[in-house]
Amino acid sequence: MTDKSKIQGEGNYDAARKFDKEERAFVKKGGIEQKAKDAEAALEGPEGADLEKARKEADERGHMDER
């Protein structure tokens, strides 16, 4: 019988656990409101056009299979 902790079929359980752990630590650390304000300022600032272009390119790559 296989060790279920090593199954990597439909999802990578190790990576999911690591992501969840790091996400909880990020939220617990706080400062999310300030990060949101910083992101908004960046979008409205001189780098805003570049950030929007990058967002659109990433969005297009994410939908390539749906075309």
Contact map, one row per residue, 1 for C-alpha under 8 A:
1110000000000000000000000000000000000000000000000000000000000000000
1111010000000000000000000000000000000000000000000000000000000000000
1111111000000000000000000000000000000000000000000000000000000000000
0111111000000000000000000000000000000000000000000000000000000000000
0011111000001100000000000000000000000000000000000000000000000000000
0111111100001100000000000000000000000000000000000000000000000000000
0011111110011000000000000000000000000000000000000000000000000000000
0000011111111000000000000000000000000000000000000000000000000000000
0000001111110000000000000000000000000000000000000000000000000000000
0000000111110000000000000000000000000000000000000000000000000000000
0000000111111001000000000000000000000000000000000000000000000000000
0000001111111111000000000000000000000000000000000000000000000000000
0000111100111111100000000000000000000000000000000000000000000000000
0000110000011111110000000000000000000000000000000000000000000000000
0000000000011111111000000000000000000000000000000000000000000000000
0000000000111111111100000000000000000000000000000000000000000000000
0000000000001111111110000000000000000000000000000000000000000000000
0000000000000111111111000000000000000000000000000000000000000000000
0000000000000011111111100000000000000000000000000000000000000000000
0000000000000001111111110000000000000000000000000000000000000000000
0000000000000000111111111000000000000000000000000000000000000000000
0000000000000000011111111100000000000000000000000000000000000000000
0000000000000000001111111110000000000000000000000000000000000000000
0000000000000000000111111111000000000000000000000000000000000000000
0000000000000000000011111111100000000000000000000000000000000000000
0000000000000000000001111111110000000000000000000000000000000000000
0000000000000000000000111111110100000000000000000000000000000000000
0000000000000000000000011111110000000000000000000000000000000000000
0000000000000000000000001111111000000000000000000000000000000000000
0000000000000000000000000111111100000000000000000000000000000000000
0000000000000000000000000000111111100000000000000000000000000000000
0000000000000000000000000010011111110000000000000000000000000000000
0000000000000000000000000000001111111000000000000000000000000000000
0000000000000000000000000000001111111100000000000000000000000000000
0000000000000000000000000000001111111110000000000000000000000000000
0000000000000000000000000000000111111111000000000000000000000000000
0000000000000000000000000000000011111111100000000000000000000000000
0000000000000000000000000000000001111111110000000000000000000000000
0000000000000000000000000000000000111111111000000000000000000000000
0000000000000000000000000000000000011111111100000000000000000000000
0000000000000000000000000000000000001111111110000000000000000000000
0000000000000000000000000000000000000111111111110000000000000000000
0000000000000000000000000000000000000011111111111011000000000000000
0000000000000000000000000000000000000001111111110000000000000000000
0000000000000000000000000000000000000000111111110000000000000000000
0000000000000000000000000000000000000000011111111000000000000000000
0000000000000000000000000000000000000000011111111110000000000000000
0000000000000000000000000000000000000000011111111111000000000000000
0000000000000000000000000000000000000000001001111111100000000000000
0000000000000000000000000000000000000000000000111111110000000000000
0000000000000000000000000000000000000000001000111111111000000000000
0000000000000000000000000000000000000000001000011111111100000000000
0000000000000000000000000000000000000000000000001111111110000000000
0000000000000000000000000000000000000000000000000111111111000000000
0000000000000000000000000000000000000000000000000011111111100000000
0000000000000000000000000000000000000000000000000001111111110000000
0000000000000000000000000000000000000000000000000000111111111000000
0000000000000000000000000000000000000000000000000000011111111100000
0000000000000000000000000000000000000000000000000000001111111110000
0000000000000000000000000000000000000000000000000000000111111111000
0000000000000000000000000000000000000000000000000000000011111111000
0000000000000000000000000000000000000000000000000000000001111111100
0000000000000000000000000000000000000000000000000000000000111111111
0000000000000000000000000000000000000000000000000000000000011111111
0000000000000000000000000000000000000000000000000000000000000111111
0000000000000000000000000000000000000000000000000000000000000011111
0000000000000000000000000000000000000000000000000000000000000011111
